[in-house]
Amino acid sequence: MPLVAHNALPTFNRLRAEGQLVLETGRAMHQHIRELHIGLLNMMPDAALEPTERQFFRLVGESNPIAQFYMHPFTLKEQERGDGAAAHIAKHYQSFEQIQQEGLDALIITGATPTHPSLADESFWEPLRQVVEWAEQNVTSTFCSCLATHAVLEAVHGQQRKPLGFKRWGVFPHRVVDPHHPLVNDVNTLFDVPHSRFNDISKEQFEQAGLHILVESEEAGVHLAVSQDRIRWVYCQGHPEYDTVSLLKEYKREILQYTAGARADYPRFPDNFFSPLIKAILDEFRLMLQSAMEDGQDKPLFPDELIIKHLNNTWHDTAEGILANWIGTVYQLTHHERNRPYMDGIDPRDPLGLGLI
């Protein structure tokens, strides 16, 4: 079922232009179809704020349980914002206080770009802890992406992420290690996931926290894990929401940092993503760029148009399937809870007999 455009957020028009069905509030269907209200705590920096918003809205809108989706984006006021992002947030986002008052069925927490070695020193640390504490008591399930996973594991389980000593960056093969769990039901048992991070929570740390691992990679480590009740908290270290061009844009941003003197070395290619043809195009661009910088000439334009048509996406269908399974499970739990009184004798780890334990 579709997203419902319950406000003037530009993301809804962008998704319509892509061909996705988005209903106006007055056209929403109410016959025997329940609404699901899903929060998006968007902690991404300004440049990635709206793209991340679109990516998660798209994944939710493409899932197919019997519900209509009302998305409720919000952020943390403690994070510094530029004028453009601040205006977008003020016009289209809700406050956490509004979210608390109105309630949510599910919550997605995005990653963020840290500025300190310790997450506890970040401006978002304490307000994020407050959101996590509220979600634990008031939300059926919370889906944490990348840095949000690191933050929640440290805040709740005392598991601090560890520096890798390099940037784990690219697209990596993963395998499902528990094919019977509802979140990975009927998805490919071997699939790709993009990663982009300097830090890691190891498999041993996930296990020490008492979490159940669903998907892992020999090279990239644990991607997907869940809490002991198998649904209330969902953790992923990768970026299943990434667009086809996300890693290319990130590579381009790092080149801009190099040309601006913000980094000394020229960025390496993301792993397992660019084809030999794309690498040849980018190698030629690098030679032209460095020659222009040495000679004080105008810098060449980045060859976006030459590259984009040759990029491949090898992760989106599985990401869509996992998000659909997650939302479907949330729907079953919330629908069940709201249509029956609590009954003694039900295993709280598996209230619907969904095979979660």
C-alpha angles and dihedrals in degrees: 000000000000139000115258117226097220093164140021096270107153090222090075092060091046091053092047089053088055089056099258118143111246119173127212113236093252092053096050113127117237105173106118091325118117125211122240117206112206123185124212114202098198110196097161120126120263098269092053098035099096097033090054090047090053093045095056094039088053094051092048093046092051094055116096118214119131098272143092116238125228109187119206113193119194137158140195116275090211091071113093114240136189121238096266096049092042091054092049091050094046092051102040111017130081126226121249087244090060090048091052092049097047098036133217137237093210139002134211118199116196129211123261138205109254121214099190133058090237120056089212088068094056119108090235096053102092097036089048090053088054091052091049092050091049093046092051090061102032112029127073093218138357123205114206122199126205110303091021087062090052092048096048093046090053096043097043105024103026092238109141119202117243127224113252094207089233140043114273097212133159141039118314134187116247135185133211110244097184108038092174096066113105093232092064097033113137096359126120112285089217119040144143129257129186117234131190116172146112096213138056144203105211128224089250091055092051089051093046088054089056093246125148116236117220105168132023142164130217090224105029100035127219115000105170130027137154138209123263092270085055097232117038093080124029118187129194128174096193132067107251089163094064119125120230090260098043097098091044090053090048091051089050092051090053091052089052089052088052093051090047091052093246091124129030100212130061109248119256122231118271109257122263095356115089118067121226089260093054091046090053091051091049093045089055090048090051092054091050092046096049091045091052091048092050092048096042091242129144111283117248120249116260108256097238096147094051092052108038095066089057098050120109129206113214100166112046099086092054092044089052091050094051093047090048090052091048094050092044091054091047089051092051092049097046094041091049095046093049094050103048138043117248112274125207119237097040115132104242089212091062110020095168100039088247094150093254094143 
